[in-house]
Amino acid sequence: MKNIILITQFIFICYFTYSQSDINIKKDSAVFKDYQPGYYENSILRDVLNIEQKTIPHSTKKYFVADYSNQKFPVDLSEYKTYWHNNPVSQGNTGTCWCFSATSFFETEIFRTTGQKIKLSEAYTFYWEYVERAIDFVKTRGKTFIAQGSEAKAVINIWEKYGIVPYSEYTGLIDGRKHHHHDLMFDKIKQYLEHIKETEQWNEKTVTTTVKSILNKYLGEPPSKILVDGNYITPVEFLNKNLKLKLNEYFSFMSLKKERYFEKHELIEPDNWRHDKDYYNIPLDDYFKLITETIEKGYTISICGDVSEPGLDKINEITKIPSFDIPSEYIDEDARQFRLSNYTTTDDHCLHIVGYSVYNDEYWFLIKDSGSRAFDGPNKGYMFYHEDYIRLKMMNILVHVDPARPVLDKIIK
């Protein structure tokens, strides 16, 4: 009888404890919000259309977003350990986040290694990226994926071949523009390349010359030499002698369960049009550890992934995984790969991690973001990302070799 009573008491305690813990779990909710004009409409679109009217036509659709109104998060810049970086800048109405992210990353690296505070030209890089894409289009006989997007690693490829120049030497903004706008320019390039494919006029020199003429019309012609300390030097000389960047010291990492770990693989993604296979694939725990150790050791990170989620609240500048998507404790390699495999995680935006904070024993990352949504909140050009979002939705990173050595030692024998 005594044993039966003890067993009954044990079952009751277990049930009560489970019920209480279940009740105490913080569950996120979501709301439908009316779309309100933001930085895109009031600044970028106004500049693009060159109009002065007070209101601009915009979507009347509601959007689904997590409701964080009754929760507290670290959204004060003073709560973060940060590293020097240039002020956030908008990428305008373009798909060139990859260039803005990686350029900002390398500006910080230049300061870290030389102490120079310099603003570099994003336009110079994406000018030559468009040219390289057109060249590859000819070589592959029209199989190259043509779009505005690319990967952060593309900046290394362009700089190694063409160098780089300061922003003051080449802005890519003409006719008084304040924001980049590539739609018309890109449409002309794409239409021209489609014509080349249809007519099979695979003349690389002609195609290159024509694409450059389109770019020159909309961006201006980039300089072949710049004046530095009284001498004219090439962009390649400026990169090597003045900026002193060693581009071979930067490595890309990803975490895909479908591929073998501790090997290099191709990042299978349309914007990786070069089919670059130099992405080191590592387990998720190692991937996240590399991110935290890199930022804690004083380095910043260029990071790319998916930002099309209801957990991104542009007004409150919060980006996290809400519990109605997946509870935190269930975020693992399988949950990550599941979203990659069914394409609910895609590589649609690149960012620059410039700081971090540990809040309630969890990592939060200060993100410098060139996208228009990041300019809708009070901290213009910044967002605050929770660690769960990084683990589940961010696909690849670009970092300096030094903080990555423990991981690379497992791969490079």
Salt bridges, closest charged atoms under 4 A:
ASP28 OD2 - LYS320 NZ 3.55
ASP34 OD1 - LYS62 NZ 2.50
GLU107 OE2 - LYS119 NZ 2.91
GLU109 OE1 - ARG112 NH2 2.75
GLU122 OE2 - LYS119 NZ 2.62
GLU129 OE1 - ARG274 NH2 2.76
GLU132 OE2 - LYS161 NZ 2.89
GLU249 OE1 - HIS400 NE2 3.04
GLU259 OE1 - HIS265 ND1 3.50
GLU263 OE2 - ARG260 NE 2.90
GLU263 OE1 - HIS265 NE2 3.26
GLU266 OE2 - HIS275 ND1 2.87
GLU266 OE1 - LYS277 NZ 3.86
ASP276 OD2 - LYS153 NZ 3.15
ASP278 OD1 - LYS264 NZ 3.20
ASP285 OD1 - ARG391 NH2 3.34
ASP286 OD2 - LYS410 NZ 3.81
GLU293 OE2 - LYS289 NZ 3.89
ASP306 OD2 - LYS393 NZ 3.94
GLU309 OE2 - LYS393 NZ 2.88
ASP325 OD1 - ARG339 NH2 2.99
ASP334 OD1 - LYS257 NZ 2.43
GLU362 OE1 - HIS386 NE2 3.06
ASP369 OD1 - HIS349 NE2 2.67
ASP376 OD2 - LYS314 NZ 3.28
ASP388 OD2 - HIS386 ND1 3.71
ASP402 OD2 - HIS400 ND1 3.80
ASP402 OD1 - ARG405 NH2 3.07
